Structure formats: structure tokens, C-alpha cells
Amino acid sequence: MKPAPFEYLISDSLDEVIEWLSQAGDTAKVLAGGQSLVSAMNFRQVTPSVLIDLNNLTTLSYLQLAADGTLHIGAMTRQRQLELETAVLCPLLYETMPHIGRPQIRNRGTLGGSLAHAAPAAELPAVMVALDAELVARSGRGERQLSARHFFVGPYRTQLAADEILTEIIIPPPHSRTGTAFVEFSRQFSGLAVLGVAVVLALDEDTICRHVRLAYLNAHATTYDASATAQHLMLNEAYTPALLEEVTQTIAYQDLNPLGSLHGTSSYQRHLATVLTRQAFNTAASRSQGAAQ
């Protein structure tokens, strides 16, 4: 298959790109990494009249750590750069990156592109939800910040308006004694995850839970934020095997709504959620204690 005819535009000026997008509205698509969009265009699942290429916007490719520990990442930052440069800046992001496709994919894929695409099985949306990131969107009407917690509203659907693009992702500084973990299961190397989980956990010197965030991929119709349940059950409580079991069972069998697929039924995904959640929490708890050493 070949894509339907379209007008191709590219610029190194963000203002010009915003102007083009404002004029074209919902008849346009923006091209970042392109792996998902180009395939969809070839199969004519999407048929934009205008394709706006963002790859010359080098000003949107950066990692900057502020004095207060806040991490700012440009939306066009390649996934490979995140894989190479976030070991200290953001351990959860660093641990996640090798799970995303193959090196060729990460060489082209961008952080902003993955978040805007909002695939339910994508790793980066779940990680941003777990990190409680803020996403900066810009259009001809101005700029606004969107919480990752509410950004993903359905399969391949976000709060972005048709004339907006992501420009920056802001990750707040970690709480003291924070440990993180990312775990997923897929049927084959570099394949789509059957289910995955991202955990951010802070335990004090008495192993009392002081901060927790929890997000899932491919466990719901879209990226799922299970932080409310985890916080209700865990905050100000001692981290024990019994508490962890209560959290895993409650979330897997009451909160999550996995849809099932050829790779695993919904009941299998629920069971997998208990296994992976337990593993991720125990890893994060161990790292939380190690962070205090």
C-alpha cells in the first residue's frame, strides 16, 4: 500500500510549524519518529492532507536538570538519547528504555511522539504517569501544561487538541529515599508487552510508605493510573508482604480491566498483573532502602 496524496512541510522554526498546524487544523498530522504514523498512512488508516515534519526542530531535543532536581526533556528527544543519558537523571526512564522495540526503533523514536501516539501497550506513557510528569503543549492559542495523570483519555487518544504539539516533558524531583522499578512481560524480545507496570516508591527508615505511584500498560483500554488505590492502601503504613499482597490483589481484580488478546486472555493478564506488581514493588522497596545508604 501507498499513502494517499498529501502536502509535505518541514521547518526549523517552531513558530512556523505552529502556524501551519493552526491553518491546517485536524486535516494535518505531525511527523516525529514516524514508525507508527508512516505505517498507518501506508495502510490508509489515516489520510492527512498535510504532513508537518518536526525533525528539523532541534531546539526541542534536550535533557536539562534544574537546580531543584526537576528534569526537563524536549519532546523531540530521541529514545536512544534517553537510553544513554538518564541512568542518573531518571533511573526509572533508564530502566524502561531497553524494553522499547529494537535499537533501530529507539534511534528514530521520540519521547513526545510516543506520548502523543498514546498506544495502550506503550511503555513511556505509563512511566510518565508513574513519575507524575507534566506535559507542555503549544498551539497558536498559547501554551499549557497537562498532567500525565489525565493526558491519556482512551486508546490512541489524548488531551491534545488538533492544533497542538508537545514541546516539553517536565519530571518533578524525586522524594527522598525513592526507589523505582519497571517490569513487563512480552511473548518475544522487542515485542508488545502483554502487560507492564511502573512503580515509584519512597519508604522511610522504618519502612513506612511516604510516597507511592503506580501505572500500568496494556492492562486497560489506555494507560492506567492505579496510584489512588495504592496510596489509599499504603500511605503511612509499614511495607510488609501482607500489605503488598492486599495491594496486588485489589488492583488486579478490582481496578484493572484488561481486554485480552491473542497473546493472553484477560484472566491471564490479571494474574500477570499480580506477579509483575509484586516484583516491581519489591524491587522499588529494595532500591528505596538502598537510596538511604
C-alpha positions in Angstrom: 0.0 0.0 0.0 1.0 3.6 -0.5 -0.3 6.7 1.3 -2.9 9.0 -0.1 -1.6 12.2 -1.6 -0.5 14.9 0.9 1.4 18.1 1.2 4.7 17.8 2.9 6.0 20.7 5.1 9.2 21.0 7.1 10.8 23.8 9.0 13.4 24.5 11.7 11.1 27.2 13.2 8.7 26.2 15.9 6.6 29.3 15.3 6.2 28.4 11.6 5.2 24.8 12.4 2.6 26.1 14.9 1.3 28.5 12.2 1.0 25.7 9.7 -0.8 23.4 12.2 -3.1 26.2 13.1 -4.1 26.7 9.5 -4.5 23.1 8.6 -6.3 22.0 11.8 -7.5 18.4 12.0 -6.6 17.8 8.4 -2.9 17.7 9.3 -0.6 15.2 11.0 2.8 15.9 12.6 5.7 13.6 12.0 8.2 12.9 14.8 9.8 9.4 14.8 7.3 8.2 12.2 7.2 4.4 12.9 3.5 4.4 13.8 2.3 7.2 11.6 4.0 6.1 8.4 2.6 2.6 8.7 -0.9 3.9 9.3 -0.6 6.2 6.3 0.6 3.4 4.1 -2.4 1.3 5.0 -4.6 4.5 4.6 -5.8 4.2 8.2 -5.0 7.9 8.4 -5.1 10.2 5.3 -3.8 13.6 6.3 -3.9 16.4 3.7 -0.8 18.0 5.2 2.2 16.2 6.8 4.3 18.5 9.0 7.7 17.1 9.7 9.2 18.1 13.2 12.6 16.6 12.7 14.3 19.9 12.0 13.2 21.3 15.3 16.5 20.7 17.0 15.5 23.1 19.8 13.1 20.5 21.1 15.8 17.9 21.6 17.4 18.2 25.1 17.7 17.0 28.6 18.2 19.7 31.3 18.3 19.2 35.0 17.3 22.2 37.0 18.9 23.2 40.3 15.9 21.9 42.3 16.1 18.5 40.7 13.3 19.0 38.1 14.2 17.3 34.8 13.1 19.0 31.5 13.1 16.9 28.4 12.4 18.2 24.9 9.6 16.4 23.1 11.8 15.6 20.1 14.5 14.0 22.2 15.3 10.6 20.7 14.6 7.5 22.8 18.2 6.4 22.2 19.4 9.5 23.9 17.2 8.8 26.9 18.6 5.3 27.0 22.2 6.6 27.1 21.8 9.7 29.4 19.2 9.0 32.1 20.9 6.5 34.3 21.5 9.1 37.0 19.0 11.7 35.8 15.9 9.4 35.9 16.6 5.8 36.8 13.0 4.6 36.0 13.2 6.0 32.5 16.7 4.5 32.0 15.4 1.1 33.1 12.5 1.2 30.8 14.2 2.2 27.5 15.6 -1.2 26.5 12.1 -2.6 26.5 11.0 -0.3 23.7 11.4 -2.0 20.4 14.8 -2.5 19.0 17.8 -0.1 18.8 16.7 0.9 15.3 13.3 2.0 16.7 14.8 3.9 19.6 17.3 5.7 17.2 14.3 7.3 15.5 11.5 7.3 18.1 11.0 10.4 20.2 9.6 10.8 23.7 6.9 13.3 22.6 5.9 11.1 19.7 5.3 8.1 21.9 3.3 10.1 24.4 1.1 11.8 21.7 0.5 8.4 20.0 -0.8 7.0 23.3 -0.7 3.3 22.4 -2.2 1.3 25.4 0.8 -1.1 25.3 3.4 1.7 25.1 5.9 1.9 27.9 6.6 5.6 28.0 3.1 6.8 28.8 3.0 4.5 31.9 6.4 5.7 33.0 5.3 9.4 32.7 2.2 8.7 34.7 4.2 6.9 37.4 6.6 9.9 37.5 3.7 12.4 37.7 5.1 14.3 34.8 3.7 17.5 33.3 3.5 17.7 29.5 3.8 21.1 27.8 1.6 21.6 24.8 1.8 24.6 22.4 -0.5 26.0 19.7 -1.3 29.3 18.1 -3.5 30.0 21.1 -0.6 29.8 23.5 1.0 27.2 25.8 -0.5 25.0 28.5 0.7 22.2 30.9 -1.2 18.9 31.1 -0.7 16.4 33.8 0.3 12.9 32.6 -2.2 11.5 35.0 -5.1 12.9 32.9 -3.4 13.1 29.5 -4.3 9.7 28.2 -8.1 9.5 27.7 -8.5 6.4 25.5 -6.8 4.1 23.1 -4.6 6.4 20.9 -6.4 9.4 22.3 -5.0 12.2 24.5 -6.0 15.7 25.7 -4.0 17.3 22.8 -6.1 19.5 20.6 -5.8 19.1 16.8 -3.7 22.2 16.6 -1.3 21.5 19.5 2.0 19.7 19.7 4.0 18.6 22.7 7.1 20.7 23.2 8.5 19.6 26.6 8.1 17.0 29.4 8.7 18.0 33.0 9.5 15.4 35.6 9.4 16.6 39.2 12.3 15.9 41.5 12.1 12.6 43.4 11.1 12.3 47.0 13.8 11.4 49.5 14.6 7.7 49.7 12.8 7.0 46.4 13.1 3.6 44.7 11.7 2.9 41.2 11.1 -0.2 39.1 9.8 -1.1 35.7 8.7 -4.6 34.8 6.9 -6.0 31.8 6.2 -9.4 30.1 6.2 -9.9 26.4 6.0 -13.1 24.3 9.1 -12.3 22.4 12.1 -9.9 22.6 11.1 -6.4 21.5 7.5 -7.5 21.1 4.5 -5.6 22.5 4.1 -6.2 26.2 1.3 -8.5 27.3 1.3 -6.3 30.5 3.7 -4.0 32.2 4.0 -1.9 35.4 5.9 1.1 36.6 6.4 1.8 40.3 7.7 4.8 42.3 8.0 4.2 46.0 9.5 6.0 49.0 10.0 4.3 52.3 11.3 6.0 55.4 13.9 4.4 57.8 11.1 2.4 59.4 9.9 1.1 56.0 6.8 3.3 56.3 5.4 4.3 52.9 5.7 8.0 52.4 5.1 8.2 48.7 3.8 5.8 46.0 2.8 6.0 42.4 1.8 3.1 40.2 0.9 2.8 36.5 0.2 0.0 34.1 0.4 -0.5 30.4 -1.8 -2.9 28.4 -4.0 -3.5 31.5 -6.8 -1.2 30.4 -8.2 0.4 27.3 -5.5 3.1 27.8 -2.5 3.8 30.1 -3.9 3.1 33.6 -3.0 5.1 36.8 -3.5 2.9 39.8 -1.9 5.4 42.2 -5.1 6.3 44.0 -5.7 2.7 45.2 -2.0 2.2 46.1 -2.0 5.4 48.1 -5.2 4.6 49.9 -3.8 1.2 51.0 -0.1 2.0 51.5 0.5 5.6 52.6 1.7 5.8 56.2 1.6 2.0 56.5 4.5 -0.3 57.1 5.7 -2.1 53.9 5.0 -5.8 54.6 4.3 -8.9 52.5 0.7 -8.8 53.7 0.2 -5.2 52.7 1.8 -5.9 49.3 -0.5 -8.8 48.7 -3.5 -6.8 49.5 -2.4 -4.1 47.1 -1.7 -6.5 44.2 -4.9 -8.4 44.6 -7.1 -5.3 45.0 -5.7 -3.6 41.9 -5.5 -6.7 39.7 -9.0 -7.9 40.4 -10.9 -4.7 41.2 -9.2 -1.8 39.4 -7.8 -3.2 36.2 -9.8 -4.0 33.1 -7.5 -5.9 30.7 -9.1 -6.5 27.3 -7.2 -9.7 26.5 -5.7 -10.5 23.1 -4.2 -13.4 21.1 -1.2 -13.2 23.5 -3.2 -13.6 26.7 -6.7 -13.7 28.0 -8.0 -11.0 30.4 -7.8 -13.5 33.3 -4.2 -14.3 32.4 -3.4 -10.6 32.3 -4.9 -10.2 35.7 -2.8 -13.0 37.1 0.2 -11.4 35.3 -0.6 -8.1 37.0 -0.3 -9.7 40.4 3.1 -11.3 39.6 4.6 -8.2 38.0 3.2 -5.7 40.6 4.7 -7.8 43.4 8.0 -8.0 41.6 8.1 -4.3 40.8 7.2 -3.2 44.3 9.8 -5.4 46.0 12.5 -4.1 43.6 11.5 -0.5 44.2 11.4 -1.1 48.0 14.9 -2.6 47.9 16.1 0.4 45.9 14.4 2.8 48.3 16.3 1.4 51.2 19.5 1.4 49.2 19.0 5.1 48.4 19.4 5.9 52.0 22.8 4.3 52.3 
